Amino acid sequence: MTPSVVWMGMWPTPPPVVVLLLLSASRWRPTTSTAVLQPVYQDGSCEMGWFHCGDNGTVCVEQRFVCNREEDCPAGEDEHDCLDNKGDSNMTKTILKKPVYRWEERHRCSLAYYPSHCLCRIETRIHCKNLNLTRVPQEIDTNVTALLMGNNSIRLIPESFHRYPRLKLLHLSKNRLTSIPAGVFSGLDNLTKLFIANNKLSTQGPGTLEGLRSLSHLELLDLSHNSFRQLDPVLDLVPSLSSLWLNSNQVTLKGREVIQQAYTLKELFLENNLVEELTQESLRGLSELETLYLRHNKISVIHGGAFQEMRQLVDLELNYNRIQHLTPDAFRGLKSLIVLNMGGNPLVGVPRHTLRPLVSLDSLRLAETELSTGVLLNISADLTFGDLTPNVSHAYFKRFRYCGYLPRVPDCWPKTDGVSSFEHLLVCVELRVAVWLVALATLVGNLTVLGGRVLSRDDNKILSLFIRNLAVADLLTGLYLVVVATKDLQFRAEYHEHAYYWMTSWQCTVTGVLAMMSAEVSVLILSFMSVERWVCITWPLGTPKLSLEGAKVALACIWATGFLLSVLPVLCYRGKQRFYGINGLCFPLHLDDPWVPGWLYSALVFVGINQLGVVLILLSYTGMFCSIRRTRANTPLSLGDREFAMRFFFIVFTDCLCWTPIIILRILALADLQISPKLYAYVVVVLLPINSALNPFLYTFTTTKFRSQALRFLTGRGVCRWRPRRDSESEATRSSFFRTTTCKLAGGRDLPTLHNGASHTVDDSLVPEVSRVSLVRDEISKTETTKL
C-alpha cells in the first residue's frame, strides 16, 4: 500500500483488505449451497471443526463452509459477520464511508469563478493537475474547500493560500518541493488533510518544514516518497496529527531522543523504509497508536518489550520483513491487538506462549509464509488452550493443511488445497468416484494380464517376462489408489482429526513408496522396451540377441533402481515434515508446495529421470515407424498401414499424455507459478495413474494373439460360434527381442531358415517386428507348409 498514490481523486490507494471489503459490500451476494449439516450434540455443542448455524442454532456447519461466500446454513448464518474489519484503521473506515457520487453530481460546481484550465467538481473542489503550474492560482472563488494541484512545479510562498481560509483538503504531490516556508499555511484553520507526497522534502536543512507549524488542526499528513530519516521532527511540528504517512522514505527508528510527552498519533504508516530492528526506544512516545504499518522493511529482530507502551494498538502489520525468530515476550503489552499480519516473513522459530499476550486477537494473517510443524503446533497451543485464549475468528495461511492445526477457528483460508478439506481426504465427489474407477480399471486390467500370461503358453518368453513385470509395476499403482480411497472412507467427515497422524505415519510412507516405485519402474520398463525394439528393427542383424538371462538381469536392475529411488528420500528426510507426508495423498509430486523439504529430489526424479524416459520412448517409436515405412516402400506387399500406425500413435500418445503434463506442471511450480488446486488434485488422482490402467490395453488386449485366445475361449464354452483363424500374427511377430529372422529385407538378401528335422519351416517365435510389416497372412501360411 502506497498512500501517496491518489485514488478516486483524493484518497490514497487502499490496502488489499479495503478492496475486498469494497467488493464485498457492493457486488458480492451469497449463493445457495448444498453443504451437509449435522445436528448439535445433546449438550448443545458441535463437533470439533464444526460451528453453530447462529448463536443458538440446532445444526452445525463444517469449518470450510463458514464464510465461503455460499449460504450453507438454513438462514445463511454461516455468512454473517464474515467481514474481517474489526481492526480497520480510520483511513479504511473513511474510504468505506465515503459517498459515491453520480457523474452529474461529481461535475456539479457552485463556485462563482475559477481558472478555465482547471476543473470544478463536487460543488467546491478545484482540480488543477498536470498543468505545469509554477504558483498557486489566485483567481479562484474563496469558498473553495479542496485544491488538488498534483504533478506541477509550484513554488510555495507565504501568500500562496491566504485567499482560501475554508480549505479542508490540499493536494501538492509531485511538485518538486524542497521546503515548506514558514507562514505558507497561516490562516488555514480548517485544513485537516494535507498530501505532499512524491517531493524532495527532508529534515536535513534547518526550517525546511517550518510551514507545518501553523496547521494546528491538521489530522492527516502524507509525506510518502520523500527523503525523511527521522520521525520526531514532523511530530513536533504538528502535534495534532492523528494519521501520518511516511511510506517509502529512509526512516530507521534509530537514535530517537527521549520523549518528554506522548504523542497523540493514532495511525503511523512506515512501509518500505529502512527499519532493521524494533527496540524499546523505537516506538517510545507512541502509546496512543491504534494502527502501525511496517510492511516491506528490513526488520529481522523484535526485542522484548518493543510494544510494551502500545496498549491501544489494534492493527499491527509486519508482513514482508526478514523476521525468522520471535521471542516469547515479543508482543508483550498488546492487549488490544485485533489484527496481526506477519505474512511473507521467513519464520523459523515461534516459541510457545509468544501469542498468549494477544488476548483480543481476532485475525491472524500468515499468508505467503512457510511454517514448520513445530511452529504450527506452538501457534495452535497459544490459540487453543487456556483462559486467556485469543478469540481468533479469521486465520490466513499459505497452505490449506495449516488450517488443520487451528480447528477452533471458524474462518480459515485457504478452504481447500484441491485434494483435501478440513472434513475429507478427497474433497470433491468427482475425485472420490474417479479414484475408485481408476483403481478398479488398473487392478482388473493388470490382474487379467498376469493371469493370462500364467495360463497361456507364450511363444516369446522374453516379451512375456517384460509384460508381466510391467503389469506388476502397474498393479502397485492400483494398490496405492485403493489405499487412498479406503483412507478417504475411513476419515470421512473427520479428516482433521487424523490428518497430522496419517501424513506422519509409516503407513503413509509405505503408500508413497509403493506409488513412486510403481511410477518409476513402469517408466524404466517402457523406456527399455522402446529402445530395444528400435534397435532390433533398425539394425536386425547388427546387434546381438537378447537372452532370457539378460532380460532377467535388466529387469532386476530396473526394480532395484525403482526401489532405491523411492526409498532413498525416506532415509534422507527424517524430519517431522516427511518427504511422503506433505499432503494426504502421500505422493511427492509437490505441485501445490514446490519448496518443501525434498523438493530438489522430487524435481530430479519427475523432471529429470521421467522426462528422459518420455523422450526415449518418443524417439524410439519415431525411429521404428520411420524404419518400417522405409522397408514397406521397398516391398510389393500391401499391409494394414492404418492399424500399425494407430498402434504406434496410441502407445506414444498415452505415455506422453501421462507424463508430459506432469513434467510441465512441475516446472511451472518451480517457477513459482500458481497451480490450480483442482488441477493438482486431478493430476495426482487421475492423470498420474491413468497410464497404469491403459498399459494392459496397449500391450496385451489390443494384440491379435489376445483376441484369438479370447475367441477360442469363448467358442469352447459355446458363447461364440465364430471359429477363430490361425494365429498367424502371433505375439512374436510383433516382438523385437529376437534377432533371428527369415524375412527378405529391403536390401534383397535372403536370410537363412531354421531346420527342424526333415522339413524346413519358418519358426514364428523367431520372426522380428519387420516380418509383420513385410509379409501378409496368406504368404505366411504358404511358407509354413512349403518344404525347401
HUWOZI-V538071 format. One record per residue. N is the residue number from 1. OMEGA is omega in radians with two decimals (none if undefined). D_FIRST is the distance of its C-alpha to the first C-alpha in Angstrom with 2 decimals. Layout:
# HUWOZI-V538071
n & omega & d_first
N & OMEGA & D_FIRST
N & OMEGA & D_FIRST
This chain:
# HUWOZI-V538071
n & omega & d_first
1 & 3.13 & 0.00
2 & -3.04 & 3.77
3 & -3.12 & 6.20
4 & -3.10 & 8.97
5 & -3.06 & 8.95
6 & 3.12 & 11.54
7 & -3.13 & 11.60
8 & 3.01 & 15.11
9 & -3.05 & 16.62
10 & -3.03 & 15.12
11 & 3.09 & 12.01
12 & 3.12 & 8.45
13 & -3.07 & 6.42
14 & 3.06 & 6.42
15 & -3.11 & 5.17
16 & -3.11 & 7.89
17 & 3.12 & 10.39
18 & 3.12 & 10.47
19 & 3.12 & 11.32
20 & 3.13 & 13.85
21 & 3.13 & 15.26
22 & 3.11 & 15.75
23 & -3.13 & 17.45
24 & -3.07 & 19.44
25 & -2.98 & 20.62
26 & -2.98 & 21.58
27 & -2.95 & 22.75
28 & 2.98 & 23.45
29 & -3.10 & 26.99
30 & 3.11 & 28.44
31 & -3.07 & 31.32
32 & 3.14 & 34.49
33 & 3.14 & 34.96
34 & 3.13 & 38.07
35 & 3.13 & 36.90
36 & 3.08 & 39.74
37 & 3.09 & 40.07
38 & -3.12 & 42.37
39 & 3.11 & 44.27
40 & 3.06 & 43.62
41 & -3.11 & 46.01
42 & 3.12 & 48.97
43 & 3.10 & 47.20
44 & -3.11 & 44.38
45 & 3.10 & 41.78
46 & 3.07 & 39.92
47 & 3.10 & 40.03
48 & -3.11 & 37.45
49 & 3.10 & 34.35
50 & -3.04 & 35.40
51 & -3.11 & 34.43
52 & 2.94 & 36.31
53 & -3.04 & 35.99
54 & -3.09 & 35.56
55 & -3.12 & 36.53
56 & -3.10 & 40.21
57 & 3.13 & 40.07
58 & 3.09 & 43.02
59 & -3.11 & 41.15
60 & 3.12 & 38.31
61 & -3.08 & 35.53
62 & -3.05 & 34.11
63 & -3.02 & 30.67
64 & 3.10 & 29.32
65 & 3.12 & 30.27
66 & 3.12 & 28.44
67 & 3.11 & 25.34
68 & 3.10 & 25.75
69 & 3.02 & 25.71
70 & -3.12 & 29.51
71 & -3.10 & 32.03
72 & 3.08 & 34.28
73 & -3.09 & 35.94
74 & -3.14 & 38.82
75 & 3.12 & 36.94
76 & -3.10 & 33.40
77 & -3.11 & 32.74
78 & 3.13 & 30.64
79 & 3.09 & 27.90
80 & 3.09 & 27.97
81 & -3.12 & 25.29
82 & -3.13 & 23.02
83 & -3.13 & 19.77
84 & -3.01 & 17.88
85 & -3.11 & 17.01
86 & -3.12 & 19.15
87 & -3.11 & 16.48
88 & 3.06 & 14.20
89 & 3.10 & 13.20
90 & 3.11 & 15.06
91 & 3.12 & 12.20
92 & 3.14 & 11.88
93 & 3.13 & 15.65
94 & 3.13 & 16.02
95 & -3.12 & 14.12
96 & -3.12 & 16.28
97 & -3.09 & 19.33
98 & -3.12 & 18.93
99 & 3.08 & 22.03
100 & -3.09 & 22.08
101 & 3.01 & 24.66
102 & -3.06 & 27.05
103 & -3.10 & 27.51
104 & 3.12 & 30.62
105 & 3.12 & 29.12
106 & -3.07 & 26.14
107 & 3.08 & 28.69
108 & -3.09 & 31.18
109 & 3.11 & 32.02
110 & 3.13 & 34.28
111 & -3.09 & 34.36
112 & -3.11 & 37.78
113 & 3.10 & 36.72
114 & -3.11 & 33.85
115 & -3.10 & 33.70
116 & -3.12 & 34.41
117 & 3.08 & 31.66
118 & 3.14 & 29.00
119 & 3.08 & 28.00
120 & -3.09 & 28.59
121 & 3.08 & 26.60
122 & 3.02 & 26.67
123 & -2.94 & 29.83
124 & 3.13 & 28.83
125 & -3.12 & 25.65
126 & 3.10 & 26.18
127 & 3.10 & 23.99
128 & -3.07 & 25.17
129 & 3.01 & 22.54
130 & -3.12 & 23.54
131 & -3.13 & 27.09
132 & 3.11 & 27.67
133 & 3.09 & 28.58
134 & 3.08 & 29.89
135 & 3.11 & 30.45
136 & 3.14 & 29.42
137 & -3.13 & 31.63
138 & -3.10 & 34.36
139 & 3.13 & 35.84
140 & 3.10 & 33.57
141 & -3.09 & 34.87
142 & 3.09 & 34.42
143 & 3.14 & 33.17
144 & -3.12 & 29.79
145 & -3.14 & 26.94
146 & 3.07 & 23.87
147 & 3.11 & 23.73
148 & -3.02 & 21.01
149 & -3.14 & 22.10
150 & 3.07 & 19.26
151 & 3.02 & 20.22
152 & 3.10 & 23.70
153 & -3.04 & 25.76
154 & 3.06 & 26.60
155 & -3.07 & 28.56
156 & 3.04 & 28.52
157 & -3.08 & 31.91
158 & -3.07 & 33.10
159 & -3.00 & 34.32
160 & -3.00 & 31.24
161 & -3.10 & 30.39
162 & -3.11 & 33.69
163 & -2.97 & 34.54
164 & -3.07 & 31.54
165 & -3.11 & 31.84
166 & 3.14 & 30.28
167 & 3.05 & 26.78
168 & -3.10 & 24.07
169 & 3.13 & 21.05
170 & -3.09 & 20.89
171 & -3.11 & 18.51
172 & -3.12 & 19.45
173 & 3.08 & 16.58
174 & 3.08 & 17.94
175 & 3.12 & 21.45
176 & -3.14 & 22.26
177 & 3.09 & 22.95
178 & 3.13 & 24.39
179 & 3.07 & 25.56
180 & -3.03 & 25.80
181 & 3.13 & 29.56
182 & 3.08 & 31.23
183 & -3.09 & 32.11
184 & 3.14 & 29.83
185 & 3.14 & 28.35
186 & 3.14 & 31.65
187 & 3.13 & 32.61
188 & -3.10 & 29.15
189 & 3.14 & 29.57
190 & -3.09 & 27.67
191 & -3.13 & 24.44
192 & -3.10 & 21.69
193 & -3.12 & 18.48
194 & -3.13 & 18.16
195 & 3.12 & 15.51
196 & -3.13 & 16.61
197 & 3.09 & 13.67
198 & 3.03 & 14.62
199 & -3.12 & 18.10
200 & -3.09 & 20.39
201 & 3.09 & 20.60
202 & 3.10 & 21.53
203 & -3.07 & 23.82
204 & -3.10 & 26.38
205 & 3.13 & 28.91
206 & 3.07 & 30.80
207 & -3.10 & 29.88
208 & 3.14 & 26.93
209 & -3.03 & 25.03
210 & -3.12 & 28.22
211 & -3.14 & 27.54
212 & -3.03 & 24.93
213 & -3.09 & 27.77
214 & -3.12 & 29.24
215 & -3.04 & 26.24
216 & -3.11 & 27.65
217 & -3.13 & 25.81
218 & -3.12 & 22.30
219 & -3.07 & 19.76
220 & 3.13 & 16.33
221 & -3.14 & 15.80
222 & 3.10 & 12.94
223 & -3.12 & 13.98
224 & 3.08 & 10.97
225 & 2.99 & 12.28
226 & -3.09 & 15.74
227 & -3.14 & 18.14
228 & 3.09 & 18.28
229 & -3.11 & 19.74
230 & -3.11 & 20.78
231 & -2.98 & 19.37
232 & 3.13 & 22.73
233 & 3.13 & 23.98
234 & -3.13 & 21.34
235 & 3.12 & 22.05
236 & -3.12 & 25.74
237 & -3.08 & 25.63
238 & -3.07 & 23.78
239 & -3.10 & 24.94
240 & -3.07 & 24.13
241 & 2.99 & 20.33
242 & 3.14 & 18.67
243 & -3.14 & 14.99
244 & 3.14 & 13.99
245 & 3.11 & 10.81
246 & 3.14 & 11.65
247 & 3.06 & 8.67
248 & 2.99 & 10.27
249 & -3.11 & 13.73
250 & -3.09 & 16.61
251 & 3.13 & 16.83
252 & -3.07 & 18.91
253 & 3.09 & 20.06
254 & 3.05 & 23.53
255 & 3.11 & 26.66
256 & 3.14 & 25.73
257 & 3.14 & 28.95
258 & -3.09 & 30.53
259 & -3.12 & 29.09
260 & -3.13 & 31.97
261 & -3.10 & 30.23
262 & 3.06 & 27.10
263 & 3.12 & 24.29
264 & -3.08 & 23.37
265 & 3.14 & 19.59
266 & -3.09 & 17.93
267 & 3.11 & 14.17
268 & -3.13 & 12.91
269 & -3.12 & 9.45
270 & -3.14 & 10.39
271 & 3.03 & 7.77
272 & 3.04 & 9.45
273 & -3.05 & 12.76
274 & 3.13 & 16.26
275 & -3.09 & 16.92
276 & 3.13 & 19.55
277 & 3.09 & 21.12
278 & 3.12 & 21.15
279 & 3.13 & 24.63
280 & 3.11 & 26.36
281 & -3.03 & 25.93
282 & -3.06 & 22.21
283 & -3.12 & 21.27
284 & -3.14 & 24.70
285 & -3.12 & 25.09
286 & -3.05 & 21.86
287 & -3.13 & 23.81
288 & -3.11 & 22.51
289 & 3.04 & 18.85
290 & -3.13 & 17.66
291 & 3.12 & 13.93
292 & 3.14 & 12.85
293 & 3.10 & 9.54
294 & 3.14 & 10.77
295 & 2.98 & 8.72
296 & 2.96 & 9.89
297 & 3.13 & 12.86
298 & -3.07 & 16.51
299 & 3.09 & 17.71
300 & -3.09 & 20.86
301 & 2.98 & 22.89
302 & -3.10 & 22.61
303 & 3.10 & 25.93
304 & 3.14 & 27.81
305 & -3.14 & 27.36
306 & -3.13 & 24.03
307 & -3.03 & 22.96
308 & -3.07 & 26.53
309 & -2.97 & 26.11
310 & -3.07 & 22.95
311 & 3.12 & 24.89
312 & -3.05 & 22.72
313 & -3.11 & 19.41
314 & -3.05 & 18.22
315 & 3.12 & 14.72
316 & -3.11 & 14.20
317 & -3.13 & 11.28
318 & -3.05 & 12.89
319 & 3.12 & 11.78
320 & 2.98 & 12.18
321 & -3.08 & 14.64
322 & -3.06 & 18.38
323 & 3.09 & 19.97
324 & -3.08 & 23.23
325 & 3.05 & 25.40
326 & 3.07 & 25.08
327 & -3.11 & 27.99
328 & -3.13 & 29.52
329 & -3.11 & 28.66
330 & -3.08 & 25.06
331 & 3.13 & 23.88
332 & 3.11 & 27.01
333 & -3.09 & 26.71
334 & -3.09 & 23.72
335 & -3.12 & 26.03
336 & -3.04 & 23.68
337 & 3.12 & 20.67
338 & -3.09 & 19.79
339 & 3.03 & 16.59
340 & -3.12 & 16.45
341 & 3.09 & 13.89
342 & 3.13 & 15.29
343 & 3.10 & 14.61
344 & 3.07 & 14.82
345 & 3.11 & 17.23
346 & -3.06 & 20.81
347 & 3.10 & 22.45
348 & -3.10 & 26.19
349 & 3.02 & 27.64
350 & -3.09 & 26.88
351 & 3.07 & 30.21
352 & -3.11 & 31.64
353 & 3.11 & 31.01
354 & -3.10 & 27.58
355 & -3.13 & 26.01
356 & 3.12 & 29.11
357 & -3.08 & 28.01
358 & -3.01 & 25.17
359 & -3.14 & 27.65
360 & -3.05 & 25.25
361 & 3.12 & 22.75
362 & -3.08 & 22.02
363 & 3.10 & 19.06
364 & -3.04 & 18.98
365 & 3.14 & 16.26
366 & 3.11 & 17.50
367 & -3.14 & 16.37
368 & 3.13 & 16.66
369 & 3.05 & 19.08
370 & -3.08 & 22.78
371 & 3.10 & 24.98
372 & 3.14 & 28.67
373 & 3.14 & 31.31
374 & 3.12 & 31.89
375 & -3.14 & 28.31
376 & 3.12 & 28.34
377 & 3.11 & 31.69
378 & 3.09 & 30.63
379 & 3.13 & 27.55
380 & 3.13 & 29.90
381 & -3.13 & 32.45
382 & -3.06 & 30.09
383 & -3.04 & 28.84
384 & -2.98 & 32.25
385 & 3.04 & 35.07
386 & 3.14 & 36.20
387 & -3.11 & 36.44
388 & -3.12 & 33.09
389 & 3.07 & 31.25
390 & -3.14 & 27.66
391 & -3.06 & 27.64
392 & 3.11 & 24.89
393 & -3.08 & 24.43
394 & 3.08 & 21.43
395 & -3.10 & 20.93
396 & -3.12 & 18.77
397 & 3.07 & 20.23
398 & -3.08 & 20.39
399 & 3.11 & 24.10
400 & -3.07 & 26.13
401 & 3.10 & 28.87
402 & -3.13 & 26.81
403 & 3.11 & 27.10
404 & 3.12 & 30.83
405 & 3.14 & 30.45
406 & -3.07 & 29.04
407 & -3.12 & 31.64
408 & 3.12 & 31.24
409 & -3.06 & 27.61
410 & -3.07 & 27.94
411 & -3.11 & 24.54
412 & -3.12 & 23.80
413 & -0.04 & 21.80
414 & -3.07 & 22.73
415 & -3.13 & 25.90
416 & 3.02 & 27.91
417 & -3.11 & 28.11
418 & 3.14 & 30.41
419 & -3.06 & 33.47
420 & 3.03 & 33.54
421 & 3.09 & 32.28
422 & -3.03 & 32.61
423 & -2.98 & 36.02
424 & 3.03 & 37.51
425 & 3.04 & 37.82
426 & -2.92 & 37.80
427 & -3.04 & 35.39
428 & 3.06 & 36.85
429 & 3.13 & 40.43
430 & 3.12 & 40.61
431 & -3.14 & 39.94
432 & 3.10 & 42.60
433 & -3.08 & 45.12
434 & -3.09 & 44.27
435 & 3.10 & 44.66
436 & -3.14 & 48.15
437 & 3.14 & 49.21
438 & 3.11 & 48.21
439 & -3.14 & 49.76
440 & 3.13 & 52.95
441 & -3.14 & 53.26
442 & -3.11 & 52.72
443 & -3.10 & 55.24
444 & -3.11 & 57.91
445 & -3.08 & 57.70
446 & 3.03 & 57.93
447 & 3.07 & 60.52
448 & 3.11 & 62.61
449 & -3.13 & 62.41
450 & 3.12 & 63.49
451 & 3.14 & 66.27
452 & 3.14 & 67.54
453 & -3.14 & 67.64
454 & -3.06 & 69.59
455 & -3.08 & 72.12
456 & 3.08 & 72.70
457 & -3.10 & 74.66
458 & 3.09 & 72.35
459 & 3.09 & 74.01
460 & -3.05 & 71.07
461 & -3.09 & 70.38
462 & 3.11 & 67.69
463 & 3.12 & 65.54
464 & 3.12 & 66.12
465 & 3.12 & 65.00
466 & 3.14 & 61.70
467 & 3.12 & 61.13
468 & 3.11 & 61.88
469 & 3.08 & 59.41
470 & 3.12 & 56.74
471 & 3.11 & 57.49
472 & 3.12 & 57.22
473 & 3.12 & 53.82
474 & 3.10 & 52.58
475 & 3.10 & 54.19
476 & 3.07 & 51.89
477 & 3.08 & 48.91
478 & 3.10 & 50.64
479 & 3.09 & 51.14
480 & 3.14 & 47.47
481 & 3.10 & 46.49
482 & 3.10 & 49.09
483 & 3.14 & 47.64
484 & -3.14 & 44.12
485 & 3.12 & 45.55
486 & 3.11 & 47.71
487 & 3.08 & 44.92
488 & 3.07 & 42.90
489 & -3.11 & 45.91
490 & -3.07 & 46.35
491 & -3.04 & 42.76
492 & 3.09 & 42.43
493 & 3.12 & 40.49
494 & -3.07 & 40.05
495 & -3.11 & 38.30
496 & -3.14 & 35.83
497 & -3.05 & 38.88
498 & -2.99 & 40.06
499 & -3.08 & 37.01
500 & -3.08 & 36.66
501 & 3.10 & 40.43
502 & -3.08 & 41.01
503 & 3.13 & 38.45
504 & -3.08 & 39.84
505 & 3.08 & 43.50
506 & 3.09 & 46.19
507 & 3.10 & 46.80
508 & 3.12 & 43.35
509 & 3.13 & 44.01
510 & 3.11 & 47.42
511 & 3.11 & 46.03
512 & 3.11 & 43.46
513 & 3.12 & 46.19
514 & -3.11 & 48.43
515 & -3.10 & 45.78
516 & 3.10 & 44.80
517 & 3.10 & 48.46
518 & -3.12 & 49.39
519 & -3.07 & 46.78
520 & 3.12 & 47.69
521 & 3.12 & 51.46
522 & 3.13 & 51.31
523 & -3.12 & 49.47
524 & 3.12 & 51.88
525 & 3.13 & 54.97
526 & 3.11 & 53.94
527 & -3.14 & 53.18
528 & 3.14 & 56.55
529 & -3.11 & 58.44
530 & 3.13 & 56.85
531 & -3.14 & 57.65
532 & 3.12 & 61.15
533 & -3.14 & 61.90
534 & 3.12 & 60.69
535 & -3.10 & 62.88
536 & -3.07 & 65.86
537 & -3.10 & 65.70
538 & 3.12 & 64.97
539 & -3.05 & 67.62
540 & -3.12 & 70.03
541 & -3.02 & 72.69
542 & -3.11 & 70.76
543 & -3.13 & 69.12
544 & -3.13 & 70.80
545 & 3.07 & 71.03
546 & -3.11 & 68.54
547 & 3.11 & 70.65
548 & 3.10 & 70.03
549 & 3.10 & 69.67
550 & 3.09 & 67.12
551 & 3.12 & 65.11
552 & 3.12 & 65.15
553 & 3.14 & 64.02
554 & -3.14 & 61.14
555 & 3.10 & 60.05
556 & 3.10 & 60.33
557 & 3.13 & 58.05
558 & 3.13 & 55.53
559 & 3.11 & 55.49
560 & 3.11 & 55.28
561 & 3.11 & 52.31
562 & 3.12 & 50.51
563 & 3.14 & 51.30
564 & -3.14 & 50.11
565 & -3.09 & 46.81
566 & -3.08 & 46.10
567 & -3.08 & 47.38
568 & 3.12 & 46.05
569 & 3.09 & 42.42
570 & -3.13 & 43.89
571 & -3.07 & 45.53
572 & -3.08 & 42.61
573 & -3.06 & 39.75
574 & -3.13 & 41.08
575 & 3.14 & 37.99
576 & 3.12 & 36.80
577 & -2.97 & 34.53
578 & -3.09 & 37.45
579 & -3.11 & 37.64
580 & -3.09 & 39.05
581 & -3.13 & 37.15
582 & 3.08 & 33.60
583 & -3.06 & 34.03
584 & 3.12 & 36.80
585 & 3.07 & 38.54
586 & 3.11 & 39.32
587 & -2.97 & 38.94
588 & 3.10 & 36.96
589 & 2.99 & 35.51
590 & 3.06 & 31.95
591 & -3.11 & 30.18
592 & -3.06 & 27.61
593 & -2.94 & 27.13
594 & -3.04 & 28.19
595 & 3.10 & 27.62
596 & 3.09 & 29.67
597 & -3.11 & 32.74
598 & -3.10 & 35.25
599 & -3.12 & 32.93
600 & 3.12 & 34.81
601 & 3.11 & 38.14
602 & 3.12 & 37.04
603 & 3.12 & 35.85
604 & -3.10 & 39.15
605 & -2.99 & 41.19
606 & 3.13 & 39.46
607 & -3.10 & 38.27
608 & -3.04 & 41.10
609 & -3.09 & 44.31
610 & 3.08 & 43.84
611 & 3.07 & 42.70
612 & 3.11 & 45.83
613 & 3.13 & 47.92
614 & 3.13 & 46.61
615 & 3.11 & 47.31
616 & 3.12 & 50.82
617 & -3.12 & 51.60
618 & -3.13 & 50.46
619 & -3.11 & 52.43
620 & -3.13 & 55.47
621 & 3.04 & 55.90
622 & 3.08 & 55.29
623 & 3.10 & 58.00
624 & -3.10 & 60.33
625 & 3.14 & 59.95
626 & -3.13 & 60.63
627 & -3.12 & 63.62
628 & 3.08 & 65.17
629 & 3.09 & 64.69
630 & 3.13 & 66.60
631 & -3.13 & 69.35
632 & -3.14 & 69.63
633 & -3.10 & 69.98
634 & 3.13 & 73.19
635 & -3.11 & 74.82
636 & -3.04 & 76.74
637 & 3.11 & 75.73
638 & -3.06 & 73.32
639 & 3.11 & 70.66
640 & -3.08 & 67.90
641 & -3.03 & 65.17
642 & -3.14 & 62.74
643 & -3.13 & 63.05
644 & -3.14 & 62.75
645 & -3.14 & 59.67
646 & 3.09 & 58.00
647 & 3.13 & 58.66
648 & -3.09 & 57.02
649 & -3.06 & 54.09
650 & 3.08 & 53.26
651 & -3.14 & 53.62
652 & -3.08 & 51.13
653 & -3.11 & 48.87
654 & 3.09 & 48.50
655 & 3.13 & 47.85
656 & 3.13 & 45.15
657 & -3.12 & 43.75
658 & -2.93 & 43.39
659 & -3.10 & 41.98
660 & 3.09 & 40.32
661 & -3.14 & 37.41
662 & 3.12 & 36.96
663 & 3.14 & 36.92
664 & 3.14 & 34.43
665 & 3.12 & 32.08
666 & 3.10 & 32.42
667 & 3.11 & 31.51
668 & 3.11 & 28.45
669 & 3.10 & 27.38
670 & 3.09 & 27.87
671 & 3.09 & 25.71
672 & 3.01 & 22.78
673 & -3.08 & 23.09
674 & 3.08 & 22.74
675 & 3.13 & 26.23
676 & 3.13 & 26.80
677 & 3.13 & 28.10
678 & 3.11 & 31.00
679 & 3.12 & 31.97
680 & -3.12 & 32.04
681 & -3.11 & 34.30
682 & 3.07 & 36.78
683 & -3.08 & 36.90
684 & -3.01 & 38.02
685 & -3.03 & 40.30
686 & -3.00 & 41.81
687 & -3.11 & 41.26
688 & -3.10 & 41.93
689 & -3.04 & 45.27
690 & 3.14 & 46.49
691 & 3.10 & 48.33
692 & 3.10 & 50.35
693 & -3.10 & 51.48
694 & -3.09 & 52.37
695 & 3.09 & 54.28
696 & 3.14 & 57.45
697 & -3.09 & 57.60
698 & -3.01 & 57.07
699 & -3.10 & 59.48
700 & -2.97 & 62.06
701 & -3.12 & 62.13
702 & -3.12 & 62.13
703 & 3.12 & 64.99
704 & -3.14 & 68.54
705 & -3.14 & 69.92
706 & 3.13 & 67.82
707 & 3.14 & 68.74
708 & 3.12 & 72.42
709 & 3.11 & 72.43
710 & 3.11 & 70.70
711 & 3.09 & 73.30
712 & -3.13 & 76.15
713 & -3.13 & 74.75
714 & 3.13 & 74.47
715 & -3.13 & 77.89
716 & 3.14 & 79.58
717 & 3.05 & 78.47
718 & 3.14 & 79.43
719 & -3.09 & 75.95
720 & -3.14 & 76.22
721 & -3.11 & 79.50
722 & -3.13 & 78.25
723 & -3.11 & 79.83
724 & 3.09 & 77.33
725 & 3.08 & 78.21
726 & -3.09 & 78.89
727 & -3.14 & 75.71
728 & 3.09 & 76.23
729 & -3.10 & 72.54
730 & -3.11 & 72.39
731 & -3.11 & 69.32
732 & -3.13 & 70.74
733 & 3.07 & 70.75
734 & -3.09 & 66.98
735 & 3.09 & 66.67
736 & -3.09 & 66.28
737 & 3.08 & 67.07
738 & -3.07 & 70.74
739 & -3.13 & 71.96
740 & -3.04 & 75.61
741 & 3.09 & 76.01
742 & -3.09 & 78.92
743 & 3.09 & 77.38
744 & -3.06 & 78.15
745 & -3.07 & 75.15
746 & -3.11 & 74.22
747 & 3.07 & 76.12
748 & -3.12 & 79.37
749 & 3.05 & 80.35
750 & 3.14 & 82.09
751 & -3.07 & 80.83
752 & 3.05 & 83.36
753 & -3.11 & 83.81
754 & -3.12 & 84.38
755 & 3.10 & 87.85
756 & -3.08 & 88.53
757 & -3.13 & 92.23
758 & -3.12 & 94.44
759 & -3.14 & 91.82
760 & -3.11 & 88.89
761 & 3.11 & 85.85
762 & 3.09 & 82.16
763 & -3.08 & 80.16
764 & -3.07 & 77.15
765 & -3.11 & 75.30
766 & 3.13 & 75.28
767 & -3.11 & 74.09
768 & -3.13 & 70.65
769 & -3.08 & 67.93
770 & 3.11 & 69.50
771 & 3.13 & 72.67
772 & -3.13 & 70.79
773 & -3.12 & 69.67
774 & -3.09 & 73.14
775 & 3.02 & 75.53
776 & -3.02 & 75.88
777 & -3.12 & 77.10
778 & 3.14 & 80.63
779 & 3.13 & 81.06
780 & -3.12 & 80.01
781 & 3.11 & 82.54
782 & -3.11 & 85.31
783 & -3.11 & 84.50
784 & -3.08 & 84.62
785 & -3.11 & 88.18
786 & 3.06 & 89.64
787 & -3.12 & 91.58
788 & none & 91.35
